[in-house]
Amino acid sequence: MAEYTEDNIRSLDWKEHIRFRPGMYIGKLGDGSSQDDGIYLLLKETIDNCVDEFVMGYGKTIDISIKENTVKVRDYGRGIPLGKVIDCVSRINTGAKYDTKAFKKSVGLNGVGTKAVNALSSYFRVEAVRDEQLKAAEFTQGNITNDEKITKTTNRKGTKVIYVVDSEIFGNYHYRIEYIENMLWNYVYLNPGLTINFNGNKFYSENGLHDLLEKKINEDTLYPIMQLKGDDIEVAMTHGSGYGEEYYSFVNGQHTTQGGTHQGAFREAVARTIKDFYKKDYDAKDIRSSIIAAVSVKVIEPIFESQTKTKLGSTEIEPGGKSMRAFIADFLSTELDNYLHKHPEVAEAIQKKILRAEKERKELAGIRKLARERSKKANLHNKKLRDCRIHFDNDKAERRLETTLFITEGDSASGSITKSRDPQTQAVFSLRGKPLNSYGLTRKVVYENEEFNLMQAALNIEDGLDGLRYNNVVLATDADVDGMHIRLLLITFYLQFFPDLVKNGHLYILETPLFRVRDKKETMYCYSEEEKLAAIKKLKGKPEITRFKGLGEISPDEFKHFIGKDMRLEPVIIGKESPVQEMMSFYMGKNTPQRQEFIIDNLVVEQDIVEEELAVAG
């Protein structure tokens, strides 16, 4: 039995603690394939300090570049006081944001953000310019390696941070430009007048949240976007033509991707205000069906449910002040009500939409009840869903971002994944055959089709994303024609009935290796023809080459590598340039000459691949 003495007890300093428990500071680690991976939070913490300077009235431009994983962020604010430069990036609980007069409604993490970036970087450099003087210092994994003396400079005042995230912590990570650009657009929408230059591109907005919705919406809307502004609150909203509710909520510039008290208060207030306007007790679900809205609030001393600040927990707009619900309800009951009175055409469009949603809901009432009963019975008596042990309960909030549901087809594939998965955070849902092509169908099919009904129940998304049980929904199908067809059918299902699941970044495609190339000393897994050819060249000789025809052919021991920390996920991203309805009509609608031409033009000529493979093998 091990002894328990003073020698067993040690204290970690700030950088050791951050590196030992990074999840406490940045949520999950990840490799950059998910927009909530840690590398993006580190970037955000660095930018937040620059934005705070802009908010305070200092510096209208931020320059950012990312090249070969080296991140550079430069603002033109006041610059860190030169005598405190090292403390501000390496001494925990040091920062100006404890002075509420200077940073009343700040975005950054109080005294922690830049320290986390420093501790989790293999290289970190900070430069501050004030009064024509420059102070710089360099660090490795939080340890100072170069304390430069203060020198004269002609550089503009401000602060510059350069860092390279530590691969010892994050592994083989990569930045996805789409995620970074989305983050930067949010910054300029929330801070009209701010210019961000990133890798040669300019990000700027004059109309705030109105511009945000203009960029996000890729479907027809029932009326033009309305924009409402008040002290410490801004709202933009419209109703689309699809299903679901789509929200973009922010607190002090922080994108609260999991919502929180402000988003809940907004949803309640919209329903209440519209009921009062029409003097009708409409169902809140019918009022909010197909709503697309952005809401931003400023809160003094906000309380978040986790260090990553993705969900607001504050119940008051400021300590001891008006409740969040009352603050937002009062704003909307005045501003939204006034808008509807001034724009009767908008009020008429909203009422017609409510009545259509009400009619559909009542028509579905009976079948929904039967479908719920079927799903409960099915979950009890079959193995379609092999659940994980951790769900979105409050005492395990820090692990919410780790939950994953693999959707796979066939017993062998689901069996391999089930045996290989982490049962704490990973669940498996097994499809039976190919799903129905749901393009152009109504919500009724979700309840009538057993596969769709059970999938909806497993995710708990019938009434929106508030109850979503898995942060990552991963399509795990074979990399052959049938597997890709199943992917398309599933993506169509989500875009048709639950587009907010896709637009909020929850849907992914699992990448699994196509080939195994090995000799007596080394085994290499290859995800493409190019990787296979490179592996053959590296191993030389005549290595054994195995082509995985399906997920079921990969043994559980091998599968562990592909759904563990090195899991490759390809996010399903729908941009403004890809209108959802047009896209689904082209790919999933009736056959057209245009689609036939597209298929012919994009066929892969197998003979070319074979010839190249033979040439490499010699």
C-alpha positions, 0 to 999 in steps of 0.5 A: 500500500502506498504511503500518504505523507507530506512528500505526496503533496505538492503545489502547482504554480499557475503555468503548471496548473493550466498545462495539467488541467487545460480543460478548466481554462479552455474547455476541450482541447481538440485538433481544430476541426470543431469551432469550440476547440481550445485553439480558437478560445486561445485566439479569442482570448488574445483578440478580446484584449484588443477589442476591450481597448477599442470599446474604451475608445483606443485603437480602431484597427486590429491586425491578425495573421496566422501562417504555418500555425504562428499567430500574430495579433496587434492592436493600436490601443494604449499598450500594456504599462511597460512595467507590468508587461511580464506580470500581465501575461505570466502572473495569475489574477493580474489585469486591468479588468479588476478595475470595474471603472476601466473595464465595466463591461469587459469581454476578456477573462479576468486576469486569466486569458493571456496567461492561458495562451502563454502557458499552452504555447511552445513560443509566446512573445509579447510587445507593448509600445507606450510613449515611444518606448517598447518592452518585449518578453518571450516565453516557452510553455509559460517560462520566461526565456527572454526579458528584453530591456525597454528601448526607444521605438518609432512604432505606433503605440499598442500591444502585439502578441505572437504565439505558437500553440504547443503541440505537446498539448494539442497534438496535430492541430490545424486552424480552419479559416471558416471558424476564424472568419466567423469569429472575426465577423462577430467581433465587427458586428458587435463593434460597428466601426472596428476594422479587423485585418486578417491574412489580407482580408478586411472585416468591417460592419456599419449596421451591427446585428442587422449585418450579422443576420444578412450574412447568416440567412440563406433562405427566403424570409417572411419580412425584412430584418428588423433591428431594435436598439436600446441601452445595453441591448440590441436585437435583430430578427425575422422569420424564415421559411423553414423549421426550427429556431435559430439564435445568435446570442452575445454577452459583452461581445462573447458569443454564447453558443449554448445560450443562457439566461439572456437567450431564454429571456428573449425567447419568452419576451418575444412570445409574450409581446406578440401574444399581447400585440394580437391579444391572442393566446397563441402557443409560444412554439407557433410564434417562434417557429422559423424565427431567426434572431440575434440578441446582444446584451451588456452585463456588469460582472456576468456569471457564466456556467463554465470558464469557456463562457459559452452559456450565461448564468446571470439572472440580473443585468448587474449585481443587485439590479433588474432581473435579466427577464424583466430587462429584456421583457421591458425592452421588447414590450416597448420596442417590438410592439412599437415596430409592429404598430408602425409596420402593419405588413410585418405584423400581418406576415407574422400572424399568417406564419403563426396560423400556419404553424398552429395548423400544422402542429394541431394536425400532427398532435395525434401522430406526435403522441403515438411517435413519442410512445413508440420511441420510448418503447423502442429505446427500452427493447432494442439496441438502436441507441447505445448511450453514453454515461455523461449528459448535460447535467449541471455537475458535469457542465465542463464535459458537455462539449465532449459528448458525441453521437455516432450515427452509423449504418449496419450491425458490423459498423455499429458493433466496431464503434461501440466496442471502440468508443469511450462509453463516458462521452460517446454514444452510437445510434445504428440505422437500419438501411438507407434513410428516406430522402426527406427533401420536400416532405413535411414534418409529418414524415419525422414522426411516421418514419421509425428511423427519423422518429427514433433519431429525433428522440435520441437527440432530444431535438423535437422542440429545439436545441435547448435539450440537445443531448450530444454536442457533436453529431457525427455521421459515421458511414462507409467511404463508398458510394452507398455510404456517401449516399447515406450521408447525403440523405442524413444531411438532407434530413437535418437541413430540412427539419433541424437546420439549426443543428447544422448552422450551430456547428453540431454536425460532422462527418467522421473521416476513417482511413481508406487504406492500411499500409504496413511492413514488418516495422511500421503501420500507416493508415491513409485517408486518401490516395495521396496519403497511400502513395506517400506511405508506399514511397516511405516504406519502400519495398513491397508493403502490405496494402489493405483497402478497407471496404467498410467500417465493419472491416476495421477491428475495434482495436484499430478503430480506437485510433480513429475515434479517440484523441486523433479523431478526424472530423469534417464539419458540415458547414453551410455558407451564405453562398449555398442557399439551402433550398436551392442546394437540396433541390439540386442534389436531392430533388428530381433528376435534371440534365444539370445534375447529370452533367455535374455528375459526369464532369466530376467522375473519378477515372479509376484507371488513372489512379491505378496507373499512378499507384503502379508507377510509385510502387515501381 
